[in-house]
Amino acid sequence: MTMSAGWYLRRLSRMGPREVGGRVGDAVRRRRWRSAPPHSPSVSGARFTAVLPAGTIAAIPPDAVKRLVAEADRLMAGHAEYFGVDRDDMADPDWFLDPKTGRRAPRVYAFDVPYRDEDTVGDIKQIWEPSRHQYLTRLAAAYAVTGNERYAERVAEHLRSWWTANPPLSGVHWTSGIELGIRLLSWVWIRRLLDGWPGAAGLFEENAVARDQVWHHQRWLAAFPSRASSANNHVVAEAAGQFAAACAFAWFPSSGRWRADALRSLERNLRANTFASGLNRELATEYHGLVLELGLAAVAEADAAGVPVPATVRLVLLRMTDALAAVVDNRLRPPRQGDADDGHGLIVDGEGTDRWASLLATGDAVFGRLDWWPAVTGTDVRTPLLAALVRPNTVNGTTAAESRPASRPAHFADAGMTILRGPEEIWARCDGGPHGFLSIAAHAHADALSVEVRHDGVDVLADPGTYCYHGQPEWRRYFRSTLGHNTLSLDGTDQSVSGGPFLWTRHARSRVLTAEPSGGGVARWSAEHDGYQPSVHRRRVELTAGSRELKVVDEVRGPRRPVRLAFHLGPAITADLAGERAVLTWTRDGEDRSATLDLPAQLTWSAHRGESEPPLGWYSPGFGRKEPATTLIGTGFADGTALSGDFTTVLTFRG
């Protein structure tokens, strides 16, 4: 996906003067580095002291160890899966190959690589992901728990291969700060987990090539931080990686300055990226998880190195953890909202480990669980490792303790998110929040007033997900469109105006009118948005506990306009549509379940599944993966001056 001149103009329009000046300075620096690249200083006597406390590895639960070792053995055999693509070349990876398209990224000056152009580079996510080296943190962790040196030797072989193939400022792996930041964090943990291996020092602190790579990564991050309208999760990853490396690899004259600058950036941007309620401002749940992981990992490095961290950092992470505990369903699944690219801050666990349970377990170990938190029964490797480094109970001062909610929050006013809960494990998310974060709202979807409904953790009215970022523009448009969510659209257009795959040039403004998530047997929510001026779309949702009934009423006030009302069913749901009624059936844990969906009679209803021209009827369980699912579409007209402007949908769960 190449960017047109029009895209650059639209992107420029979302920047302020200070950001424009900063980007001009970046461009000048890139040109200067081409002809006179910076050189790392010579150092001697480098040591690594940020080791795990004694007894940490022994505290890892045996079943978590078993999953980790199984995954490590799969990697040793050369097998891995990235974004729906199985790879069998990981015993000796080609660092520039996209296995999906067969293309190889050019090995030229980093800032000349057209990484958005799939025709030239391939799928950039497929190329970047292995070079985050998070599969190597798994292998290093496998060495730590088993003592088997074959894992450590494979890690060393691959790091040396990567360092040789990717000299500073050469190629696609030096083009994006988030990649450098996460890679540094991986290297810190690889060195820590290999500490008992006799070759660890020779691989890192005694290796001039490794020191050069670490220095250049940090120098790059210091020179090219994500700025202003791009200061979302990327800048948190950059700061966390820079800070971790400057703590653990404090080998250079600039280490102290880099550490201080990164900590200031981390503190500022954690606050900027997080609502006071604790939810992430991008309103993209996967990035809530990523930022929380990065923040916890950074605090672990600070405590391991004895570097004081502002109380605000821990307080933001505490609030993020409490917010996560508040919004998950009974199976510990958080909302599916906004973009998701399966990005993680630190991976040391095997497949089958629940990411969200792991984060809550770490929150319990670091901050202490509250009485209303859901129970976490799963195990993981990461929690004991982080908990061994983070000083316990450091946020239990008076201010922090008083700020923690006494009961489970259900309405997050600043984020516009309301969770309605009913009997039979009914869970519903109602969206009346801002359209993403910052002027470009890069990871937002046009999903104002959408609802997401689950029954015992099964998606019934589903958020379809993300599927892709680059290279497939028609699919990118669909999965972030208004039609691609459980809400109403007018004139066949989106509520917000897209200017590109990570750019929105006009943002719909939403306003929550009613939020009574726990009132007297009937939970209520209502909101409106202005994305279809002069019309106004208002939606009411009521969840009645006694009847296990969810009612959705859509009102459109304004001139007569074509309307489409979409309801996306989860992939486990079978739908039998007859007129204005759909009978929904599914199986959960071997038990048959069912519900009826009574749809507005003013609209003409049709069912769609797995259609490609144009895309409709899909569910993306993870980045790069999609599967057919049923979507019900009602078409007709909305007339704000007549009864036809109100559309009532009733979802009833059967006993």
Salt bridges, closest charged atoms under 4 A:
GLU19 OE2 - ARG11 NH2 3.88
GLU19 OE2 - ARG23 NE 2.91
ASP26 OD1 - ARG29 NH1 3.27
ASP26 OD1 - ARG227 NH2 2.83
ASP63 OD2 - ARG67 NH1 3.89
GLU71 OE2 - ARG74 NH1 3.52
GLU71 OE2 - ARG138 NH1 3.57
ASP73 OD1 - ARG150 NH2 2.64
GLU81 OE2 - ARG625 NH1 3.15
ASP89 OD2 - ARG87 NH2 2.85
ASP94 OD2 - ARG104 NE 2.81
ASP112 OD2 - ARG34 NH1 2.78
ASP123 OD2 - LYS100 NZ 2.59
GLU129 OE1 - ARG132 NE 3.96
GLU157 OE1 - ARG154 NE 3.91
GLU179 OE2 - ARG132 NH2 2.92
ASP195 OD1 - ARG191 NH1 2.99
GLU205 OE2 - ARG191 NH2 2.88
ASP212 OD1 - HIS216 NE2 3.44
ASP261 OD1 - ARG264 NH2 2.25
GLU267 OE2 - ARG271 NE 2.60
GLU286 OE1 - ARG355 NH1 2.66
GLU293 OE2 - ARG355 NE 2.88
GLU293 OE2 - ARG382 NH1 3.23
GLU301 OE2 - ARG192 NH1 2.72
ASP303 OD1 - ARG314 NH2 2.69
ASP303 OD1 - ARG391 NH1 2.94
ASP322 OD1 - ARG404 NH2 2.84
ASP329 OD2 - ARG454 NH1 2.97
ASP339 OD2 - HIS443 ND1 2.85
ASP339 OD1 - HIS445 NE2 2.75
ASP339 OD1 - ARG476 NH1 2.79
ASP341 OD2 - LYS125 NZ 2.77
ASP342 OD2 - ARG625 NH2 3.14
GLU351 OE2 - ARG138 NH2 3.10
GLU452 OE1 - ARG429 NE 2.76
GLU452 OE2 - ARG454 NH2 2.71
ASP456 OD2 - ARG331 NH2 3.06
ASP456 OD2 - ARG593 NH2 3.43
ASP459 OD2 - ARG333 NH2 3.15
ASP459 OD1 - ARG454 NE 3.20
ASP463 OD2 - ARG429 NH2 3.64
ASP463 OD2 - HIS485 NE2 3.92
ASP491 OD2 - ARG561 NH2 2.60
GLU528 OE2 - ARG511 NH2 2.64
GLU528 OE1 - ARG538 NH2 2.65
ASP530 OD2 - ARG509 NE 2.77
GLU542 OE2 - ARG524 NE 3.78
ASP554 OD1 - HIS537 NE2 2.77
ASP554 OD1 - ARG539 NE 2.64
GLU555 OE2 - ARG540 NH1 2.42
GLU555 OE1 - ARG557 NH2 3.85
ASP589 OD2 - ARG331 NH2 2.82
GLU591 OE2 - ARG593 NE 3.61
ASP598 OD1 - ARG581 NE 2.67
GLU611 OE2 - HIS608 ND1 2.96
ASP646 OD1 - ARG557 NH2 2.92
